[in-house]
Amino acid sequence: MSKSKKPGAIKRVSKPLYEQELERLQAELVSMQQWIIETGARVLVIFEGRDAAGKGGAIKRIIQYLNPRSARVVALPTPSEREKGQWYFQRYIEHLPTTGEIVLMDRSWYNRAGVERVMGYCTDEQYHRFLEQVPQVEKMLVDDGIILVKYWFSVSDTVQEQRFHSRLEDPMRRWKLSDTDLFSITRWEDYSRAKDDMFAATDRSYAPWWTIESDDKRAARLNSIKHLLDQIPYEPREPEKVTIPERPVAAAYDRPSRDRTNFVTDHAKTLKQKV
């Protein structure tokens, strides 16, 4: 295995440049979504990669300004006993996009080729059946008109471990660390082999894998958004012109006394600016 870069040696995109380009790309995403809504297109974007590779951060920036009525994130929990008895793809199929919708899958059916394979959560028979079936499933989706984009976020071992330590010390992100995540440190090469086998079986011309180098989170977010925009054959849409009507003159209306209303305590007023 090649020697990983030290985190300190990474040349990162500057914050001002990142924020400027992110704003421009997010405006494009809004335009793209309008095209999806108007044309009835169906878009499915799959995000896979190692733990702490930056998938969630990229998804957050993509979805941030989109209309939630036609854009959603799917992040399924561990399957229930009932779901374990279903055809493997069944619980994912119900979350596919309908007309005019974009769906972002934060991990997907590829769990079977990754964590389930490495951790022994599925049998060899289930694993090999999955690798045989998934190209057929994705071919059917594409043939039916769904725009399918698959991303693999690649992170080095040193940066992954650095991010784990950062989460461990942050009470607001501690929930992101699970026993399975931490165990991935000791099974690094096993995950590498599983990823290689997955690519070999499922990287098809109609549903290719796109790898995003993600040691620099800012660069990874910009690169993923720009690439996603390039994959959708959208035409820029200008928002419809809206005229805000003038407010009519108030008629004979007496508001109830404020004493009859329950107001939230003004906590903000008690705050003092930190020097």
C-alpha positions as CSV (number, residue, x, y, z in Angstrom):
1,M,0.0,0.0,0.0
2,S,1.4,3.4,-0.9
3,K,2.5,5.8,1.8
4,S,-0.3,8.3,2.6
5,K,0.3,12.0,2.6
6,K,0.6,13.6,6.0
7,P,-2.5,15.8,6.7
8,G,-0.3,18.9,7.1
9,A,1.1,18.5,3.6
10,I,-2.3,18.8,1.9
11,K,-2.7,22.0,-0.1
12,R,-6.2,23.1,0.6
13,V,-8.5,25.4,-1.3
14,S,-8.6,28.8,0.5
15,K,-11.8,29.5,2.4
16,P,-12.6,32.8,0.5
17,L,-12.1,31.1,-2.9
18,Y,-14.1,28.0,-1.7
19,E,-17.0,30.1,-0.4
20,Q,-17.2,32.2,-3.6
21,E,-17.2,29.2,-5.9
22,L,-19.6,27.2,-3.7
23,E,-22.1,30.0,-3.9
24,R,-21.9,30.1,-7.7
25,L,-22.3,26.3,-8.0
26,Q,-25.2,26.2,-5.5
27,A,-27.0,28.8,-7.7
28,E,-26.4,26.5,-10.6
29,L,-27.9,23.6,-8.6
30,V,-31.1,25.6,-8.1
31,S,-31.3,26.3,-11.8
32,M,-30.7,22.6,-12.5
33,Q,-33.4,21.6,-10.1
34,Q,-35.9,23.9,-11.9
35,W,-35.1,22.1,-15.1
36,I,-35.6,18.7,-13.4
37,I,-39.0,19.8,-12.1
38,E,-40.1,21.3,-15.5
39,T,-39.0,18.3,-17.6
40,G,-40.0,15.6,-15.2
41,A,-36.5,14.2,-15.1
42,R,-35.5,11.6,-12.4
43,V,-32.1,11.8,-10.9
44,L,-30.5,9.4,-8.5
45,V,-27.1,10.2,-7.0
46,I,-25.3,7.5,-5.0
47,F,-22.6,8.5,-2.5
48,E,-20.2,5.8,-1.3
49,G,-16.8,5.8,0.3
50,R,-14.9,5.1,3.4
51,D,-16.1,6.3,6.8
52,A,-15.2,10.0,7.4
53,A,-14.5,10.5,3.7
54,G,-16.7,13.6,3.4
55,K,-19.8,12.2,1.8
56,G,-22.2,13.9,4.3
57,G,-20.6,17.3,3.9
58,A,-20.9,17.2,0.1
59,I,-24.5,16.1,0.3
60,K,-25.3,18.9,2.8
61,R,-23.9,21.5,0.4
62,I,-25.7,20.1,-2.6
63,I,-29.1,19.9,-0.9
64,Q,-28.7,23.2,1.1
65,Y,-30.7,25.5,-1.2
66,L,-32.8,23.0,-3.2
67,N,-36.6,22.9,-2.9
68,P,-37.2,20.0,-0.4
69,R,-40.5,19.2,-2.2
70,S,-38.5,17.7,-5.1
71,A,-35.1,16.9,-3.6
72,R,-34.4,14.6,-0.7
73,V,-31.7,12.6,1.0
74,V,-32.0,8.9,1.7
75,A,-29.9,7.5,4.5
76,L,-31.4,4.2,5.6
77,P,-30.8,2.6,9.0
78,T,-29.9,-1.0,9.7
79,P,-32.6,-3.2,8.1
80,S,-35.4,-4.5,10.3
81,E,-36.1,-8.3,10.7
82,R,-38.9,-7.9,8.1
83,E,-36.6,-6.1,5.7
84,K,-33.9,-8.8,6.1
85,G,-36.4,-11.3,4.7
86,Q,-37.1,-9.2,1.6
87,W,-35.3,-9.2,-1.7
88,Y,-32.1,-7.2,-1.0
89,F,-33.0,-4.3,-3.3
90,Q,-36.6,-4.0,-2.2
91,R,-36.3,-1.4,0.6
92,Y,-34.1,0.8,-1.7
93,I,-36.5,0.6,-4.7
94,E,-39.3,2.4,-2.8
95,H,-37.0,5.4,-2.4
96,L,-36.2,5.9,-6.1
97,P,-37.0,9.3,-7.5
98,T,-40.3,10.1,-9.2
99,T,-40.8,12.5,-12.0
100,G,-39.2,15.9,-11.4
101,E,-37.2,14.7,-8.4
102,I,-33.6,14.3,-7.4
103,V,-32.6,11.8,-4.7
104,L,-29.2,11.7,-3.0
105,M,-28.4,8.3,-1.4
106,D,-26.0,8.6,1.6
107,R,-24.8,5.1,1.2
108,S,-26.9,2.7,-0.8
109,W,-27.3,-0.9,-1.8
110,Y,-23.5,-1.0,-2.1
111,N,-23.5,-1.5,1.7
112,R,-23.5,-5.2,0.8
113,A,-20.3,-4.9,-1.2
114,G,-18.6,-2.9,1.5
115,V,-19.3,-3.0,5.2
116,E,-21.5,-6.2,5.0
117,R,-18.8,-8.0,3.1
118,V,-15.9,-6.9,5.3
119,M,-17.7,-7.3,8.6
120,G,-19.3,-10.6,7.7
121,Y,-22.9,-9.3,7.9
122,C,-23.9,-11.2,4.8
123,T,-23.0,-14.7,3.5
124,D,-20.7,-15.4,0.6
125,E,-23.8,-16.5,-1.4
126,Q,-25.6,-13.2,-0.7
127,Y,-22.5,-11.2,-1.6
128,H,-21.9,-12.9,-4.9
129,R,-25.6,-12.8,-5.8
130,F,-25.5,-9.0,-5.2
131,L,-22.6,-8.5,-7.5
132,E,-24.4,-10.4,-10.2
133,Q,-27.7,-8.6,-9.8
134,V,-26.7,-5.0,-9.2
135,P,-25.5,-4.3,-12.8
136,Q,-28.8,-5.7,-14.0
137,V,-30.8,-3.5,-11.6
138,E,-28.9,-0.4,-12.5
139,K,-29.3,-1.2,-16.2
140,M,-33.0,-1.3,-15.7
141,L,-33.1,2.0,-13.9
142,V,-31.0,3.7,-16.7
143,D,-33.1,2.1,-19.5
144,D,-36.2,3.4,-17.8
145,G,-34.8,6.9,-18.0
146,I,-33.4,7.5,-14.6
147,I,-30.2,9.6,-14.6
148,L,-27.9,7.6,-12.3
149,V,-24.6,9.0,-10.9
150,K,-22.3,7.1,-8.6
151,Y,-19.6,8.7,-6.5
152,W,-16.8,7.1,-4.5
153,F,-15.2,9.5,-1.9
154,S,-11.6,8.5,-1.5
155,V,-9.7,9.5,1.7
156,S,-6.2,8.5,2.9
157,D,-5.7,6.5,6.1
158,T,-4.0,9.3,7.9
159,V,-6.7,11.9,7.1
160,Q,-9.4,9.4,8.1
161,E,-7.9,8.8,11.4
162,Q,-7.4,12.5,12.0
163,R,-11.1,13.1,11.3
164,F,-12.1,10.3,13.7
165,H,-10.1,12.0,16.5
166,S,-11.8,15.3,15.6
167,R,-15.2,13.7,15.9
168,L,-14.3,12.0,19.2
169,E,-13.5,15.4,20.7
170,D,-16.6,17.2,19.3
171,P,-19.8,16.5,21.2
172,M,-21.9,17.7,18.3
173,R,-20.3,15.2,15.9
174,R,-19.6,12.3,18.4
175,W,-22.7,10.5,17.1
176,K,-21.0,10.0,13.7
177,L,-18.6,7.5,15.3
178,S,-19.8,4.0,15.6
179,D,-18.0,0.8,16.5
180,T,-18.1,-0.2,12.8
181,D,-16.5,3.1,11.9
182,L,-13.6,2.6,14.4
183,F,-13.2,-1.0,13.4
184,S,-12.6,0.2,9.8
185,I,-9.1,1.4,10.9
186,T,-8.0,-2.1,11.6
187,R,-9.6,-3.5,8.4
188,W,-8.2,-0.8,6.0
189,E,-6.8,-3.3,3.4
190,D,-9.9,-5.5,3.6
191,Y,-12.0,-2.5,2.7
192,S,-9.6,-1.7,-0.1
193,R,-10.0,-5.2,-1.6
194,A,-13.8,-5.0,-1.2
195,K,-13.8,-1.7,-3.0
196,D,-11.6,-3.0,-5.8
197,D,-13.8,-6.1,-6.3
198,M,-17.0,-3.9,-6.3
199,F,-15.6,-1.6,-8.9
200,A,-14.5,-4.5,-11.1
201,A,-18.1,-6.0,-11.0
202,T,-20.2,-2.8,-11.1
203,D,-18.3,-0.1,-13.0
204,R,-20.3,-0.2,-16.3
205,S,-20.5,2.3,-19.2
206,Y,-24.1,3.0,-18.4
207,A,-23.4,3.4,-14.7
208,P,-19.8,4.3,-14.1
209,W,-18.1,5.0,-10.8
210,W,-16.6,8.5,-10.3
211,T,-13.9,8.8,-7.7
212,I,-13.5,12.0,-5.7
213,E,-10.3,12.6,-3.9
214,S,-11.5,14.0,-0.5
215,D,-8.5,14.7,1.7
216,D,-9.3,18.3,1.1
217,K,-13.0,18.6,2.0
218,R,-13.4,22.0,0.3
219,A,-12.0,20.8,-3.0
220,A,-14.1,17.5,-2.8
221,R,-17.3,19.5,-2.3
222,L,-16.6,21.8,-5.2
223,N,-15.5,19.0,-7.5
224,S,-18.5,16.8,-6.7
225,I,-21.0,19.6,-7.3
226,K,-19.3,20.7,-10.5
227,H,-19.2,17.2,-11.8
228,L,-22.8,16.5,-10.9
229,L,-23.9,19.6,-12.8
230,D,-22.0,18.3,-15.8
231,Q,-23.8,15.0,-15.7
232,I,-27.3,16.5,-15.9
233,P,-28.2,17.7,-19.4
234,Y,-30.1,20.7,-18.0
235,E,-30.7,24.1,-19.6
236,P,-30.4,27.1,-17.4
237,R,-33.8,28.3,-16.1
238,E,-34.6,31.8,-15.1
239,P,-37.0,32.1,-12.1
240,E,-40.4,33.3,-13.0
241,K,-41.0,37.0,-12.5
242,V,-43.0,37.6,-9.3
243,T,-44.7,40.9,-8.4
244,I,-45.3,41.5,-4.8
245,P,-48.7,43.1,-4.3
246,E,-49.2,46.3,-2.3
247,R,-50.5,45.7,1.2
248,P,-54.1,46.9,1.5
249,V,-55.0,49.6,4.0
250,A,-55.9,48.0,7.3
251,A,-59.7,47.8,7.9
252,A,-61.4,47.9,11.2
253,Y,-59.4,45.3,13.0
254,D,-58.5,45.3,16.7
255,R,-55.7,43.0,17.7
256,P,-56.2,40.9,20.9
257,S,-54.2,42.1,23.9
258,R,-50.6,40.8,24.0
259,D,-51.3,39.6,27.5
260,R,-53.3,36.8,26.0
261,T,-50.4,35.5,23.9
262,N,-47.7,33.1,25.1
263,F,-44.3,34.4,23.9
264,V,-41.1,32.5,23.8
265,T,-38.5,33.8,26.3
266,D,-36.1,36.2,24.7
267,H,-32.9,34.3,25.3
268,A,-31.1,36.2,22.7
269,K,-31.5,39.4,24.6
270,T,-29.7,38.0,27.6
271,L,-26.5,37.2,25.6
272,K,-23.4,39.3,25.9
273,Q,-21.0,39.7,23.0
274,K,-17.7,37.8,23.7
275,V,-14.6,39.8,23.3
